[in-house]
């Protein structure tokens, strides 16, 4: 009995190893295939966006042929866009709002995260939980009162209102992420002695 | 960050000189500095999150001209309206099915990603993150073109395979499913990233131990992976549920609530009632409607997460 098991034990590992290897390879290729399918599905809208941006207005209004591909590619749309004075204004607006939002929310959230996570004071744990909880207030709840507040500040239809609103929505999340990072960062330079 | 480091340096000398008596005072000093560092955050949250939230509750109890206090009358009025009952149903359908699908597909994708060698993961991760990186309003516009009834890419593809065209956004149920699909497309990458991080943090020894005990792939998943990922799963589901309930862009751009208010969700309906039609108190009541339920759900999820964290720590 034990002898049989021993000889079987000598033979089995090699065969088992090969089959395991084959199984792993199948799992690997299966994963690649499935991921490929998902990537194709995920990239359909961006692909269609690029294709449409290369079409001429005539080709779009012609409504003939396969809409998934561009038949007479042209860069005219992009050229027109950059020639448009309005668009340059919009682009600058976006860039400015993004810069202001990112810098304001970074300054506020890095300072606060450092204060909350590394310089623990009395009640800092409670406050950290409070910051986390504000992220649970849905934006849709805020936009009507914010509309009133922005109206009271006289900022309706003003780009500057966005520089106030966007950081508000971003800061609690940023602080929460930053708190994790500053709690993990090396503490040596904060040592007491 | 610069402030933080300079502060640490300036703190060092006095501590070295007076070690014993003034420790207490130093701590107090340190906590004042920390409080000062946090004050911009608190000001912002108090002024533009907490105050508006309370203000919303106050607003929801006023009459249409905001001259009289009417208590809960607005909520009672809303509940009597068929349109609003439909909005409740649609919001719940939209949020719950979108979150479940996102969580499931994200879970599958994270596992597939975890299977392939880590050197190759980068490019695949990048490709799969594309939907999450494009601004939602712009990608929804692109989906709107894809769903166009007359000469759209989707209908063309259907016709090629011999199926009739579908009025994607023209009828209630197709439009609802389209909204869910766009939300799933947009939100899945976030779930994938969170779950992938969670999967990577599961210690390999646990799987080895399970394998020695004779666990198969399904058992490993049920008794090792899922328990280890439970906290991440519940927190991502909670966050996503809140964000999806508050979703505005997709519905606004894709259908704007139509046909016949059959695709409105809380946010778009609140916008229409409160800001476009000018009945701000009623709009505030609409946007407040979901909050108690979400708050209760959040309370239980966070309590469970806390308990499990303590169990792991103990």
Interface residues (C-beta under 8 A of the other chain):
Chain A: X27 X28 X31 X32 X34 X35 X38 X39 X41 X42 X43 X44 X45 X46 X48 X49 X52 X63 X66 X67 X68 X107 X108 X109 X110 X111 X112 X114 X115 X116 X118 X119 X120 X121 X122 X124 X127 X130 X131 X133 X134 X135 X136 X137 X138 X139 X140 X141 X142 X143 X144 X145 X146 X147 X148 X149 X164 X165 X167 X168 X171 X172 X175 X189 X190 X192 X193
Chain B: X1 X3 X4 X5 X8 X15 X16 X30 X31 X33 X34 X35 X36 X37 X38 X40 X41 X42 X44 X45 X48 X49 X50 X51 X52 X53 X55 X56 X59 X105 X108 X109 X112 X113 X115 X116 X124 X127 X128 X130 X131 X134 X139 X142 X143 X145 X146 X150 X151 X152 X153 X156 X157 X185 X188 X189 X238 X239 X242 X243 X245 X246 X247 X248 X266 X267 X270 X271 X274 X275 X280 X283 X284 X287 X288 X290 X291 X294 X295 X298
